[in-house]
Amino acid sequence: MIDGMSIRKRVDWDEKQQKMIGFTDIGAGSLDSDCQEEASEVLVVMAVGLTGHWKVTLGYFLVCGITATVQAQLVRTALYKLYEVGVRAVASVMDVHATNQAMVSELGGTLVVNVMDSSFIHPSLMHAICLKC
C-alpha cells in the first residue's frame, strides 16, 4: 500500500541529532544545503497481510512533491526488500492520484480504460535478468 498525506511545513532543531529537521528526505538523509525545501507531504509505504491481521510500515518519505520515477523506484526497492525476507507481494493498493497513475506506467503497466493492465515485472526478476547481462 502506498499513500501520500499532507503535513504542515515546519523546521525545528533536533537536540539529539544536532541538526535541523523538517526538510525533504527520501531515505538518504536530508541534503546538507542552504536551499533545501521544507517537506509538505509524507509518502508512506506499507505491507499489509492478506490472510493475517498485520501491517508493517516499510518506510515513510518526507517530500515536497515527488515524481512518478522516484516513487516507482521506492516501490521497486520495497518489493525487492520484501522478496529478500520471504514475503510474497501480490498486489499494490493506492488511490488514483496522477503521480500514482504515472508510477504504474513507470513500472510497466497501464491504467488506460479498455486496455488496463496493472501488472508489471517483479523487481526480483529484473535483478536476476540484469545479473545475466
N, C-alpha and C positions, 0 to 999 in steps of 0.2 A: 504494500500500500504506500502511496506517495501523496503528500498533501502539502500545500503551502498555506501559511497563515500570516496575516498582517501583524506586525508588532510595533510598538511605539519606539520611535528613534530615541536612543539615549546612550550617552557615552559616560562612563564612570571610571574612576581609578580603582583597580583591584589591588588591595594591600598585599594579599597572599601571593599573587603572581607578579606583583610590582610592574604592572603595565595598564594601559588604557584598554577597556573592553567596550564592546558595542558596535564595532566595525564589522564589515563583511568578512566572512570566514567560511570557506567551503571545504575545510578539512585539513588544509596545510598550514593552519595558523593565519592570523591576520597579517597583512602586509605591514612592514615597518616603513611607513611612508607618511609624509605630511598631507597627502592628498587622498587618503582613504575615504571611502563612502561609508556613511552610517547605515547599518542594517535596518531595513524596513519590513522585512519578511523573514520567516523561518520556514525552511523546506524540511519536512520530516519524512524519513523513510523507515517503514516498519515491516516486520514479518508477523503474520497472523496465522495461527493454526486453523486448518480446515476441519479437522476431526477432533481436535482438543480445544480446550478453552484457554489459549495463551496468546500473548502478543509481546513482541520484543522490539524496542526501538533500535534500529540498526545505525542510525545517525541522524543528526539534525545539522542544518547548514544555515548560517546567517547570511542572507543575501539582500541585495537591493536590485531585484530583478535578476533573472537567470535565463540563459539561452537554452534552447532545446538541446543543443550539442553537449553542453556541460551537464545538463540534467540527465541526458541519456548515458553519459559516462558514469555518473554517480549510480544510476540504476544498474548498469553493467557490473560495476565494482561490487555492489550489494549482492547481486545474483551470484557472482563468482565466489564471493566470500561465503555465502550460504552453502554453495556447492562443496567448497573445501571442507566444511564441517559436517557434511552429510545431510543437509536439509534440501529437500526437493521442492523447488518453487514451481507452482503450476499455473499461477495467474498473477496479473498485476491489476491493482484497483486504483483508480484515480478519477477525478472529475474531468469535465470536458473543457478545461481551460485551454486557451490557444497554445500555450507552451507545451502542455501535455500532449495535445494532438500532434504538434510538430515533433515531439520526442518520439512518439510511436513511429513516425516516418523515419527519423534518425536511426531507430533500432531495426528498421526493415519492414515494418507493417504499413498498413494504410487504413484510414478511417473514412474514406470516401464512400458515400452512400452507393449502394448496389455493387460495390467491389470491395467491401470491408474485409480486411484480413489483419487482425490484430496480433498474429503470431510473428515470431522472429527467432533467429538462431540464438540459442543459449550461449552466453559468453564463455562457458567452459569448452564448448565445441569450437568456438572461434579461436580460443587459446591453443587447442590441440592442432587446428589447421595451421596456425601461424608457426608452431614449432616444427611442422613438417616442411615449411618453405625454406 
